[in-house]
Amino acid sequence: MTLLASSFFTSAQVSSDSVDFDSYVSATDNDLTNQFIDITALVQSPTNGITGGAVPTTIQAYMGSATYNKLYTLTSTTTAMSLCFKYDASLYDNSRVDEAALISYTPTSGLGYLNLGASGDKLFMQSVTQWTVINVPSGGTLTDGHWYKMQGDFTLNPVNDSFFYANMYLYDIGTSGMSSPTLVLSKTNFVMPNDFVYYPGGYAQVKISGGQDGGGAYLDNFNITGDVALGITDIPKTLGLLMPSVVSSSLPVSIGNQQRCLYRVYNINGALIKQGSFNKSTNIDVADLSPSLYIIRFNENGNTASRKFIKQ
């Protein structure tokens, strides 16, 4: 895609994407490292998954997360998300409020979130101002050693965009994770407030995480369908791009070869802030930028990549 105008996000298109965490070459070359950014305390295992690899959870969900490498826009299109997790009863601690699996849909332009989560005894959807939860009947818990698929979707109210219509489901897919889904918990056609309405012009990012205290041992098979902001693409491995996600005065960048690489920096509203070029590596001066989230797009001999970074 060639960018000719100063606006970065010119449009959006519906995209359905999935990550099965089966591709594994090394600890730094796998589905997790290649399709997610801002990875904290999560690593991919080449085994232990439904059809191959999986992502072991951290002790508590907030301790580890990974951000999917696409930005989304909120339109009338239904956004649907799902994530599988393996339940281990020996890990579950009902004295703690924690998630076995969690998907967080968060705006880049401000506070707010829409979380879909599950633990050993509940399924829930949560915003800043509302928590909608359904519990396993009779104080029970999920079945030890089984895989579960947590699934949810939300759609903007066409008349009043201050809230969503939402659905959430939890399916038991057996010890292999490949059994026919059996519905365990569900809540349909309920209302959730739209925190994003307070931050017009922004975009959303999607994070996954999971916690052992919630009973989650492994995460697998992430899926999302939604309106992707055009111009944000997965990072090609061929570019060999290395850069930090949080900076203060300069942004060090390197690529895997000596080809001339063009770059453009955009703010969260899509305005072009600065541009330039380099060979192999450089330090981009960002001292003059206001503290915020920015997007930088690279083009090296037709190979393109986009990354987000935070200027402190």
N, C-alpha and C positions, 0 to 999 in steps of 0.2 A: 504494500500500500504506500503510495507516494503522498506526502503531506505538502500541500501547496498553500493552505490558508493558515491563519494564526490560531484558529480554533482547532483543538485536538480532537474533541469528541463531536463529530459531525452528525452521527446517527447511531442507532443501535439495531441489533438483530437478535432474534431468538436463537439460542444455542443450547443444545443438550450435550453435556459433557460428563465423563465418568473416569474414575481412577481406580484400578483394581489392585494397585500396589504389588503387581507381579513382576514388573520389570526391575531387575536388580543386577547391576554390573559391579558396583562397589558401594562402600558407605557414603561416597559423595556423588555417585552416579546411579540414581534409581528414581522411581516414580515420585517419591516424596521430595527429593532434592530438585528434581527437574520440573515438577509441576506446581510446587508451592514455594513461597518466599516467607521471610520473617519467621523462620522455623526456630522455635524455642523448646529445648529439652525433649524433642521427639526425634526418633531415628526409625528407619525402616528395617525390618527383619526380612531376610530372603525366604523365610519359612513361617509356619504357624498361622497362615491365612486360609481363606476359603478355597482358593484355587492356586495359591502360591504364597506370596509374601503378605505381610501385615505390619501394622504400626503398634508396638507395645504402648500402653498408656503410662502416664506418670502417676505418682501417688495421689494427687488431686488434680482435677481437670484444669484449674487455673494455672498450674505450674508449667504446663506445656501446651503449645498450640502451633498451628501452621496455617498460613493464609494462602488460599487458592489464587493462582496468578492470573486472575481476570477481574475486571471491574464490571459492575452491573448497574443498570438504571431501573427505576421504578416506573412502569407504565401499566396499562390495563392488562398486560400479559400476566398470567399466573406464574409465580415463581415456585418451583417444587424442588425439594432437597431430600436426600436420604443418606444414611450412614449405617453400616453394620458394625456390631460389636459382639465380642465373645464374653459371656457372663461367667464369672468365677465367684461362687458363693463364699469361698474362704477369704476373699479380698473385701467383700461388702461390709461396710461399717455404717449401720443405720443411725449411729449417734452423730454422724456428720452429714451436712447437706452438700452432696457432691453428685456429679454426673458420671455414669459409665461411659456415655458418649454425648457430645455436644456439638451443634452447629450454630455458629453465631453470624448473623447477617447484620453488619454494622455500617453506618454511614461514614464516609471518609471526611466529611465536612463538619462534623460536630459530634456531640454526645448522642446517646441513644443506641438501641439495639433491638433485634428480634431473635431470641434464642429458641432453638428446638433441642430438648434434652430428654434423656432417659436414665434411670438408675435401677437398682435392684428391686424397687417397689413402686415406681411411678413413671409416668410420661407427662411432659409438660411443654408449654410454650410460654415465653416470658418476654415482656417489654419492660421499660423503665417503670411504668405505672401499673402494670397488670401481670398477674401470674395465674395462668389457667392450667390446672393439674388434674390428672385422673390416676387413681391409685389401683394397684393390683388388688382384686377383691379379697375380703376377709383378712386383711393384714398380711397377705402372702407375699412371696417374692418370686422372681423369675427362676427358671430351671437351671441348675448348675451344669456347666459345660456346654450349654446351647448357644448358638449364634442367634442374634436378633437383628432385625432390620427396623430402624427408626426412620419414619418418613413423615414429611409435612409439606404443606403448601399454603400460600396466601395470595390473595387477589385484592387490589385496591377497590374500594367501593366506588362504583362509577358516578355516583351522585355526590358523595361526601368523601373526599380523599383523606380525611383525618383518621380513618380507620380501615382495617382489612377485614375481609372474610377469610377464615382460616380453617384448616383441617389437619389432624395429626393422627398417626397410626403407629402401632408397634406390632411387628410380626415375629413369631417364632419360626426360624428356618432350620432348626435341628442341630445335631452335633457336628454335622459336616458343613453346615451353612448352605447346603444345596437342596434341602428338602422343600416340598411345596409349602408356601407360606401359610401359617395358621395365625389368624388375627387374635391378638392377646388383649390389646387396649386400643380404644379409638375415641375421638371426640370430633364431631363434624359440624361445619357451618356455624362456628362461633365467631365472635367479634374480638379483634385485638386492636389497640390504638396504634396509629401510625406515627411513631416518633420522628420519622424522616421528614414529615411535612414541615417541621420547624427549621429545616436546613435545605431550602430550595437550591437547585443547581448542583447539588452534590451527587456523589456516586456511592455505591455500596461495595464492600469487600466481604468475603466469606471465609470464616475460620473454622477449623475442626480441632477438637480436643477430646480427651477422655480421662477419667480418673479411676484408680484402683479402689478408692474408698467408696465409689459408686457401684463397684462390682465389675467394672470393665477391665478386661485383661488385654484385649487387642482390638484395634479398629481396622476396618476393611471396607472396600467397595463404596466409595464416595460418589454420589451422583447429584447433579444440579441441572435444572432447566430454567432459563430466565433470559432477560434482555441484556446481552453483553454490549458494553460500550465499544464501538468499533475503534480500532487502533490499539487496543490492548490485546496482546497476543502472548502465548506461551514463550518462554525463553528458549531459543534453539540451542542445543548442546554445541552445535558447530561454532557458535560465536565465542564460547569459552569465557563468558562475561563474569567478572568478579567485581563486587562493590559492596560497601556497607549499607545498612538500611537506616542508620541514624548518624547524622553528622552535625558539626557546628559551624566551621568556617570554610572547609574544603571537602570536596567529594572525590576520593581516589577511585579511579576506574582502570581496569585492565582487560584486554581481550586476548584470545589465544593465538593470534598471529600478528604479522607486521602490516597488514592491510590498513589503509586509511579508513577511519571510522568517523562518521558524522553523528552528532548528537543534538537533540533539542530538549529543553526543559520546559514543562508546562505546569501551571498551577492547577488546583482541583476544579477550577471552572473552565479549564481548557484553553486558557490564554497562554501564548508563547512568551516565555520569560527570557530565555537566553539560548544561544546555539553556538556551535563550534565544531572543531574536528581535531583528531589526534591520531597518532600511530602507536600501537601497542599499549600505551598507558598514559595517564595524565592525572592531574589534580585540578578539578573544576572548582573555581572560586564561587562559593555560595554565601560568603559573608554578608553580602548585601541583601539576601533574601529574608523575608519575615519568617518567624517560626511558624511552620505549617507542614502539611503533607504535599509533596510534589511528585510528578511523574516525569521520568526521563526516557526518551526514545532513541535507540541507536540504529544506525543503518551502516553495515559494513559489507560492501560489494553485493548488495541485494539481500543479505541476511539481516532481518530486523528483530529487535527485542525491546521490551518495555519493562521498566522496573519502577517501583515506588521507593521514595526515601523521605525521611522526616528531617527537616532542618530545625534544630533546637534553638 
